[in-house]
Amino acid sequence: MRHTSILLDMTIQQKIGLRIKALRAQKELKQEHLAWQSELDRTYMNHVENGKRNLTVNSLQKIVEKGLKMSLTDFFNDPIFKEKQ
């Protein structure tokens, strides 16, 4: 239950950052490589992953589609984005 309450207390930008970081690790990509593939700066990517940057929809699309090679639908189809039942 504690894990669930932590997720509920997170902002959407923190959830997006956590999801990007998890997918990057799963794909065994370095942060710098993901940033390069996404046409973004590495420090910007670091701020996004740590939930410290309120990224634009365009930047999110670059990260997900160009960097992580997946659709936005698949990106958001994760329990981290589910609302409390």
ZAROFI-630307 format. One record per atom (N, C-alpha, C, O): residue number from 1; atom name; x, y, z negated. Coordinates in nm, 3 decimals, padded with zeros to 5 digits. Layout:
N
NUM|CA|X|Y|Z $
...
END
This chain:
85
1|N|00.081|-00.120|00.000 $
1|CA|00.000|00.000|00.000 $
1|C|00.086|00.127|00.000 $
1|O|00.048|00.227|00.061 $
2|N|00.199|00.124|-00.066 $
2|CA|00.285|00.243|-00.074 $
2|C|00.328|00.286|00.065 $
2|O|00.330|00.405|00.095 $
3|N|00.363|00.190|00.151 $
3|CA|00.405|00.220|00.287 $
3|C|00.294|00.295|00.361 $
3|O|00.322|00.392|00.432 $
4|N|00.172|00.253|00.345 $
4|CA|00.058|00.316|00.410 $
4|C|00.040|00.459|00.361 $
4|O|00.016|00.549|00.442 $
5|N|00.051|00.482|00.231 $
5|CA|00.032|00.617|00.179 $
5|C|00.144|00.710|00.225 $
5|O|00.119|00.829|00.244 $
6|N|00.264|00.660|00.243 $
6|CA|00.374|00.741|00.293 $
6|C|00.343|00.786|00.436 $
6|O|00.364|00.902|00.471 $
7|N|00.293|00.694|00.518 $
7|CA|00.259|00.728|00.657 $
7|C|00.148|00.831|00.663 $
7|O|00.150|00.919|00.749 $
8|N|00.051|00.822|00.573 $
8|CA|-00.060|00.917|00.572 $
8|C|-00.014|01.057|00.535 $
8|O|-00.075|01.156|00.577 $
9|N|00.091|01.067|00.456 $
9|CA|00.143|01.196|00.412 $
9|C|00.236|01.261|00.515 $
9|O|00.274|01.377|00.499 $
10|N|00.274|01.187|00.619 $
10|CA|00.366|01.239|00.719 $
10|C|00.294|01.330|00.819 $
10|O|00.177|01.309|00.850 $
11|N|00.365|01.432|00.867 $
11|CA|00.310|01.518|00.972 $
11|C|00.318|01.442|01.105 $
11|O|00.388|01.342|01.115 $
12|N|00.246|01.490|01.205 $
12|CA|00.251|01.426|01.336 $
12|C|00.391|01.435|01.394 $
12|O|00.436|01.341|01.459 $
13|N|00.461|01.545|01.372 $
13|CA|00.597|01.554|01.426 $
13|C|00.692|01.456|01.357 $
13|O|00.785|01.406|01.420 $
14|N|00.670|01.428|01.229 $
14|CA|00.751|01.327|01.160 $
14|C|00.721|01.188|01.214 $
14|O|00.812|01.107|01.231 $
15|N|00.594|01.160|01.240 $
15|CA|00.556|01.030|01.295 $
15|C|00.614|01.010|01.434 $
15|O|00.663|00.902|01.467 $
16|N|00.608|01.114|01.516 $
16|CA|00.663|01.107|01.651 $
16|C|00.814|01.084|01.644 $
16|O|00.868|01.001|01.717 $
17|N|00.881|01.157|01.558 $
17|CA|01.025|01.140|01.540 $
17|C|01.062|01.000|01.496 $
17|O|01.157|00.941|01.547 $
18|N|00.989|00.948|01.401 $
18|CA|01.013|00.813|01.351 $
18|C|00.991|00.709|01.461 $
18|O|01.068|00.614|01.473 $
19|N|00.888|00.728|01.540 $
19|CA|00.858|00.636|01.650 $
19|C|00.968|00.641|01.756 $
19|O|01.011|00.537|01.806 $
20|N|01.015|00.761|01.790 $
20|CA|01.124|00.775|01.888 $
20|C|01.250|00.705|01.836 $
20|O|01.315|00.630|01.908 $
21|N|01.283|00.731|01.710 $
21|CA|01.403|00.671|01.651 $
21|C|01.394|00.519|01.649 $
21|O|01.492|00.451|01.679 $
22|N|01.277|00.465|01.614 $
22|CA|01.259|00.320|01.610 $
22|C|01.271|00.258|01.749 $
22|O|01.335|00.154|01.765 $
23|N|01.210|00.321|01.848 $
23|CA|01.218|00.269|01.985 $
23|C|01.360|00.279|02.040 $
23|O|01.406|00.190|02.112 $
24|N|01.428|00.387|02.007 $
24|CA|01.568|00.403|02.051 $
24|C|01.655|00.294|01.992 $
24|O|01.738|00.236|02.062 $
25|N|01.637|00.266|01.866 $
25|CA|01.714|00.159|01.801 $
25|C|01.679|00.023|01.861 $
25|O|01.768|-00.059|01.885 $
26|N|01.552|00.000|01.885 $
26|CA|01.507|-00.126|01.945 $
26|C|01.570|-00.147|02.082 $
26|O|01.604|-00.260|02.118 $
27|N|01.586|-00.039|02.159 $
27|CA|01.644|-00.047|02.293 $
27|C|01.797|-00.035|02.289 $
27|O|01.863|-00.037|02.393 $
28|N|01.850|-00.024|02.168 $
28|CA|01.994|-00.012|02.145 $
28|C|02.056|00.103|02.222 $
28|O|02.162|00.089|02.284 $
29|N|01.989|00.218|02.217 $
29|CA|02.039|00.339|02.280 $
29|C|02.099|00.432|02.175 $
29|O|02.045|00.445|02.065 $
30|N|02.208|00.494|02.209 $
30|CA|02.263|00.598|02.121 $
30|C|02.180|00.724|02.142 $
30|O|02.124|00.747|02.250 $
31|N|02.174|00.804|02.039 $
31|CA|02.096|00.927|02.045 $
31|C|02.142|01.017|02.160 $
31|O|02.061|01.076|02.230 $
32|N|02.272|01.025|02.179 $
32|CA|02.328|01.107|02.287 $
32|C|02.283|01.057|02.424 $
32|O|02.251|01.136|02.512 $
33|N|02.280|00.926|02.442 $
33|CA|02.237|00.867|02.569 $
33|C|02.089|00.895|02.595 $
33|O|02.050|00.929|02.707 $
34|N|02.007|00.880|02.492 $
34|CA|01.864|00.908|02.507 $
34|C|01.843|01.055|02.542 $
34|O|01.761|01.087|02.629 $
35|N|01.914|01.143|02.476 $
35|CA|01.903|01.286|02.505 $
35|C|01.942|01.314|02.651 $
35|O|01.874|01.389|02.720 $
36|N|02.051|01.255|02.696 $
36|CA|02.098|01.275|02.833 $
36|C|01.994|01.225|02.934 $
36|O|01.962|01.295|03.030 $
37|N|01.941|01.105|02.911 $
37|CA|01.839|01.049|03.001 $
37|C|01.713|01.136|03.002 $
37|O|01.643|01.144|03.103 $
38|N|01.684|01.199|02.890 $
38|CA|01.564|01.282|02.875 $
38|C|01.587|01.426|02.921 $
38|O|01.494|01.507|02.920 $
39|N|01.710|01.456|02.961 $
39|CA|01.747|01.592|03.004 $
39|C|01.730|01.693|02.891 $
39|O|01.685|01.806|02.913 $
40|N|01.768|01.651|02.771 $
40|CA|01.759|01.736|02.652 $
40|C|01.892|01.736|02.579 $
40|O|01.974|01.646|02.598 $
41|N|01.913|01.835|02.495 $
41|CA|02.034|01.844|02.415 $
41|C|02.032|01.742|02.301 $
41|O|01.927|01.714|02.244 $
42|N|02.149|01.687|02.268 $
42|CA|02.158|01.587|02.162 $
42|C|02.116|01.643|02.026 $
42|O|02.051|01.573|01.948 $
43|N|02.152|01.767|01.997 $
43|CA|02.113|01.824|01.868 $
43|C|01.962|01.843|01.861 $
43|O|01.901|01.826|01.755 $
44|N|01.902|01.879|01.974 $
44|CA|01.756|01.891|01.981 $
44|C|01.693|01.754|01.951 $
44|O|01.597|01.745|01.875 $
45|N|01.749|01.649|02.013 $
45|CA|01.698|01.513|01.993 $
45|C|01.709|01.474|01.845 $
45|O|01.619|01.409|01.791 $
46|N|01.818|01.511|01.781 $
46|CA|01.835|01.482|01.640 $
46|C|01.727|01.549|01.556 $
46|O|01.671|01.487|01.466 $
47|N|01.697|01.673|01.586 $
47|CA|01.592|01.745|01.513 $
47|C|01.455|01.682|01.537 $
47|O|01.373|01.673|01.445 $
48|N|01.430|01.637|01.659 $
48|CA|01.303|01.571|01.692 $
48|C|01.290|01.442|01.611 $
48|O|01.188|01.419|01.547 $
49|N|01.393|01.358|01.614 $
49|CA|01.389|01.230|01.544 $
49|C|01.370|01.247|01.394 $
49|O|01.311|01.162|01.328 $
50|N|01.421|01.355|01.340 $
50|CA|01.410|01.379|01.196 $
50|C|01.287|01.461|01.158 $
50|O|01.273|01.504|01.044 $
51|N|01.199|01.483|01.255 $
51|CA|01.073|01.553|01.228 $
51|C|01.089|01.700|01.195 $
51|O|01.001|01.760|01.133 $
52|N|01.202|01.758|01.238 $
52|CA|01.229|01.898|01.207 $
52|C|01.200|01.991|01.323 $
52|O|01.217|02.113|01.312 $
53|N|01.158|01.935|01.434 $
53|CA|01.132|02.015|01.553 $
53|C|00.990|01.989|01.602 $
53|O|00.948|01.874|01.617 $
54|N|00.918|02.095|01.627 $
54|CA|00.784|02.084|01.683 $
54|C|00.799|02.085|01.835 $
54|O|00.798|02.192|01.896 $
55|N|00.813|01.968|01.895 $
55|CA|00.844|01.962|02.037 $
55|C|00.723|01.987|02.125 $
55|O|00.608|01.970|02.083 $
56|N|00.750|02.028|02.248 $
56|CA|00.643|02.054|02.343 $
56|C|00.596|01.921|02.404 $
56|O|00.664|01.819|02.395 $
57|N|00.481|01.925|02.466 $
57|CA|00.430|01.806|02.535 $
57|C|00.525|01.769|02.648 $
57|O|00.548|01.651|02.673 $
58|N|00.580|01.869|02.717 $
58|CA|00.675|01.842|02.825 $
58|C|00.799|01.770|02.774 $
58|O|00.847|01.676|02.838 $
59|N|00.852|01.813|02.661 $
59|CA|00.970|01.748|02.603 $
59|C|00.937|01.606|02.560 $
59|O|01.016|01.514|02.581 $
60|N|00.821|01.588|02.499 $
60|CA|00.779|01.454|02.459 $
60|C|00.768|01.362|02.580 $
60|O|00.811|01.247|02.576 $
61|N|00.710|01.414|02.686 $
61|CA|00.696|01.333|02.808 $
61|C|00.833|01.295|02.864 $
61|O|00.851|01.181|02.908 $
62|N|00.929|01.386|02.864 $
62|CA|01.064|01.355|02.910 $
62|C|01.127|01.244|02.826 $
62|O|01.186|01.150|02.879 $
63|N|01.114|01.257|02.695 $
63|CA|01.174|01.157|02.605 $
63|C|01.112|01.020|02.627 $
63|O|01.183|00.921|02.639 $
64|N|00.981|01.016|02.632 $
64|CA|00.910|00.888|02.642 $
64|C|00.927|00.826|02.780 $
64|O|00.965|00.709|02.791 $
65|N|00.900|00.902|02.884 $
65|CA|00.900|00.844|03.018 $
65|C|01.040|00.831|03.079 $
65|O|01.073|00.727|03.135 $
66|N|01.122|00.935|03.069 $
66|CA|01.256|00.930|03.127 $
66|C|01.356|00.859|03.036 $
66|O|01.437|00.778|03.082 $
67|N|01.348|00.890|02.908 $
67|CA|01.445|00.835|02.814 $
67|C|01.415|00.693|02.768 $
67|O|01.501|00.605|02.774 $
68|N|01.292|00.672|02.721 $
68|CA|01.254|00.542|02.666 $
68|C|01.192|00.450|02.771 $
68|O|01.170|00.331|02.746 $
69|N|01.164|00.505|02.889 $
69|CA|01.111|00.427|03.002 $
69|C|00.980|00.356|02.966 $
69|O|00.965|00.235|02.985 $
70|N|00.887|00.434|02.912 $
70|CA|00.756|00.380|02.879 $
70|C|00.650|00.487|02.899 $
70|O|00.682|00.605|02.918 $
71|N|00.525|00.447|02.896 $
71|CA|00.416|00.544|02.914 $
71|C|00.382|00.609|02.780 $
71|O|00.411|00.555|02.673 $
72|N|00.321|00.726|02.788 $
72|CA|00.274|00.793|02.667 $
72|C|00.168|00.709|02.596 $
72|O|00.160|00.709|02.473 $
73|N|00.086|00.638|02.674 $
73|CA|-00.016|00.550|02.616 $
73|C|00.049|00.444|02.528 $
73|O|00.006|00.422|02.415 $
74|N|00.152|00.379|02.581 $
74|CA|00.222|00.276|02.503 $
74|C|00.293|00.336|02.382 $
74|O|00.298|00.275|02.275 $
75|N|00.348|00.455|02.400 $
75|CA|00.417|00.522|02.289 $
75|C|00.323|00.544|02.171 $
75|O|00.357|00.517|02.057 $
76|N|00.203|00.595|02.201 $
76|CA|00.108|00.625|02.094 $
76|C|00.026|00.505|02.048 $
76|O|-00.049|00.515|01.951 $
77|N|00.039|00.393|02.116 $
77|CA|-00.033|00.271|02.077 $
77|C|00.050|00.197|01.971 $
77|O|00.106|00.090|01.997 $
78|N|00.056|00.256|01.855 $
78|CA|00.136|00.202|01.745 $
78|C|00.064|00.232|01.614 $
78|O|00.001|00.337|01.600 $
79|N|00.073|00.141|01.518 $
79|CA|00.003|00.161|01.389 $
79|C|00.041|00.291|01.317 $
79|O|-00.038|00.341|01.237 $
80|N|00.158|00.346|01.344 $
80|CA|00.198|00.469|01.277 $
80|C|00.103|00.585|01.309 $
80|O|00.092|00.680|01.230 $
81|N|00.034|00.578|01.423 $
81|CA|-00.056|00.684|01.464 $
81|C|-00.204|00.656|01.430 $
81|O|-00.291|00.738|01.460 $
82|N|-00.231|00.543|01.369 $
82|CA|-00.369|00.509|01.334 $
82|C|-00.413|00.588|01.212 $
82|O|-00.337|00.604|01.116 $
83|N|-00.532|00.637|01.218 $
83|CA|-00.588|00.710|01.104 $
83|C|-00.633|00.612|00.995 $
83|O|-00.653|00.494|01.020 $
84|N|-00.648|00.665|00.876 $
84|CA|-00.694|00.585|00.763 $
84|C|-00.835|00.532|00.794 $
84|O|-00.922|00.607|00.839 $
85|N|-00.855|00.405|00.769 $
85|CA|-00.985|00.341|00.795 $
85|C|-01.080|00.364|00.680 $
85|O|-01.194|00.318|00.683 $
END
